[in-house]
Amino acid sequence: MADPLIVRAPMYHSAGDEAAFLGWLKRIRAVSAVSARGRDLHIQLRGGPVSRDELSELRACFHRYALDTSALEGLR
């Protein structure tokens, strides 16, 4: 299993906001699991290459919640 993407978790504005964010991430086909560890999110990806569409969805989610996208650079 590949190492997870580790990013600083966003500032959530409510429990529903957090649930929506995590739900969106988990619906991306390339994502197999998401866990919070302290102030970080560990995003486990499924094996195999990440498709262009999956990467686009990850970028959109990261941008919407102002996450650092540099962790996505190695997924091209």
CYANA upper distance limits for C-alpha pairs under 8 A (distance plus 0.5 A):
  1 MET  CA     47 GLY  CA      7.45
  2 ALA  CA     44 GLN  CA      8.14
  2 ALA  CA     45 LEU  CA      7.83
  2 ALA  CA     47 GLY  CA      7.70
  3 ASP  CA     44 GLN  CA      7.62
  4 PRO  CA     42 HIS  CA      6.14
  4 PRO  CA     43 ILE  CA      5.65
  4 PRO  CA     44 GLN  CA      4.92
  4 PRO  CA     45 LEU  CA      7.10
  5 LEU  CA     41 LEU  CA      8.38
  5 LEU  CA     42 HIS  CA      6.18
  5 LEU  CA     43 ILE  CA      5.46
  5 LEU  CA     44 GLN  CA      6.91
  5 LEU  CA     45 LEU  CA      8.31
  5 LEU  CA     71 ALA  CA      6.90
  5 LEU  CA     72 LEU  CA      8.46
  6 ILE  CA     40 ASP  CA      6.98
  6 ILE  CA     41 LEU  CA      6.11
  6 ILE  CA     42 HIS  CA      5.20
  6 ILE  CA     43 ILE  CA      6.86
  6 ILE  CA     71 ALA  CA      7.91
  7 VAL  CA     40 ASP  CA      6.04
  7 VAL  CA     41 LEU  CA      5.86
  7 VAL  CA     42 HIS  CA      7.32
  7 VAL  CA     67 LEU  CA      7.75
  7 VAL  CA     68 ASP  CA      7.50
  7 VAL  CA     71 ALA  CA      7.83
  8 ARG  CA     39 ARG  CA      6.49
  8 ARG  CA     40 ASP  CA      4.91
  8 ARG  CA     41 LEU  CA      6.57
  8 ARG  CA     67 LEU  CA      7.56
  8 ARG  CA     68 ASP  CA      8.24
  9 ALA  CA     36 ALA  CA      8.21
  9 ALA  CA     39 ARG  CA      6.22
  9 ALA  CA     40 ASP  CA      5.52
  9 ALA  CA     41 LEU  CA      5.91
  9 ALA  CA     67 LEU  CA      7.95
 10 PRO  CA     65 TYR  CA      6.62
 10 PRO  CA     66 ALA  CA      7.56
 10 PRO  CA     67 LEU  CA      7.09
 12 TYR  CA     17 ASP  CA      6.40
 12 TYR  CA     18 GLU  CA      6.06
 13 HIS  CA     17 ASP  CA      6.50
 13 HIS  CA     18 GLU  CA      8.08
 14 SER  CA     18 GLU  CA      6.97
 15 ALA  CA     19 ALA  CA      6.71
 16 GLY  CA     20 ALA  CA      6.52
 17 ASP  CA     21 PHE  CA      6.69
 18 GLU  CA     22 LEU  CA      6.66
 19 ALA  CA     23 GLY  CA      6.34
 20 ALA  CA     24 TRP  CA      6.55
 21 PHE  CA     25 LEU  CA      6.84
 21 PHE  CA     61 CYS  CA      8.21
 22 LEU  CA     26 LYS  CA      6.64
 22 LEU  CA     34 VAL  CA      7.82
 23 GLY  CA     27 ARG  CA      6.73
 24 TRP  CA     28 ILE  CA      7.34
 24 TRP  CA     61 CYS  CA      7.96
 25 LEU  CA     31 VAL  CA      7.44
 25 LEU  CA     34 VAL  CA      8.20
 25 LEU  CA     58 LEU  CA      7.76
 25 LEU  CA     61 CYS  CA      7.60
 26 LYS  CA     31 VAL  CA      6.33
 26 LYS  CA     32 SER  CA      7.44
 26 LYS  CA     33 ALA  CA      7.14
 26 LYS  CA     34 VAL  CA      7.46
 27 ARG  CA     31 VAL  CA      7.90
 28 ILE  CA     54 GLU  CA      6.84
 28 ILE  CA     57 GLU  CA      7.31
 28 ILE  CA     58 LEU  CA      7.82
 29 ARG  CA     54 GLU  CA      7.17
 30 ALA  CA     45 LEU  CA      5.99
 30 ALA  CA     46 ARG  CA      5.95
 30 ALA  CA     50 VAL  CA      6.61
 30 ALA  CA     51 SER  CA      8.44
 30 ALA  CA     54 GLU  CA      6.70
 31 VAL  CA     43 ILE  CA      7.36
 31 VAL  CA     44 GLN  CA      6.43
 31 VAL  CA     45 LEU  CA      4.96
 31 VAL  CA     46 ARG  CA      6.38
 32 SER  CA     43 ILE  CA      8.31
 32 SER  CA     44 GLN  CA      6.11
 32 SER  CA     45 LEU  CA      5.79
 32 SER  CA     46 ARG  CA      5.85
 33 ALA  CA     43 ILE  CA      6.53
 33 ALA  CA     44 GLN  CA      5.57
 33 ALA  CA     45 LEU  CA      7.58
 34 VAL  CA     41 LEU  CA      7.34
 34 VAL  CA     42 HIS  CA      6.17
 34 VAL  CA     43 ILE  CA      5.11
 34 VAL  CA     44 GLN  CA      6.66
 35 SER  CA     41 LEU  CA      6.23
 35 SER  CA     42 HIS  CA      5.75
 35 SER  CA     43 ILE  CA      7.20
 36 ALA  CA     40 ASP  CA      6.33
 36 ALA  CA     41 LEU  CA      5.08
 36 ALA  CA     42 HIS  CA      6.75
 37 ARG  CA     41 LEU  CA      6.59
 37 ARG  CA     42 HIS  CA      7.64
 49 PRO  CA     75 LEU  CA      8.11
 50 VAL  CA     54 GLU  CA      6.62
 50 VAL  CA     55 LEU  CA      6.86
 50 VAL  CA     75 LEU  CA      6.98
 50 VAL  CA     76 ARG  CA      7.97
 51 SER  CA     55 LEU  CA      6.66
 52 ARG  CA     56 SER  CA      6.63
 52 ARG  CA     76 ARG  CA      8.46
 53 ASP  CA     57 GLU  CA      6.79
 54 GLU  CA     58 LEU  CA      6.73
 55 LEU  CA     59 ARG  CA      6.60
 55 LEU  CA     72 LEU  CA      8.29
 55 LEU  CA     75 LEU  CA      8.01
 55 LEU  CA     76 ARG  CA      8.38
 56 SER  CA     60 ALA  CA      6.66
 57 GLU  CA     61 CYS  CA      6.71
 58 LEU  CA     62 PHE  CA      6.61
 59 ARG  CA     63 HIS  CA      6.50
 59 ARG  CA     69 THR  CA      7.37
 59 ARG  CA     72 LEU  CA      8.10
 60 ALA  CA     64 ARG  CA      6.53
 61 CYS  CA     65 TYR  CA      6.88
 62 PHE  CA     66 ALA  CA      6.37
 62 PHE  CA     67 LEU  CA      5.29
 62 PHE  CA     68 ASP  CA      7.49
 62 PHE  CA     69 THR  CA      6.91
 63 HIS  CA     67 LEU  CA      6.57
 63 HIS  CA     69 THR  CA      8.08
 69 THR  CA     73 GLU  CA      7.69
 72 LEU  CA     76 ARG  CA      8.24
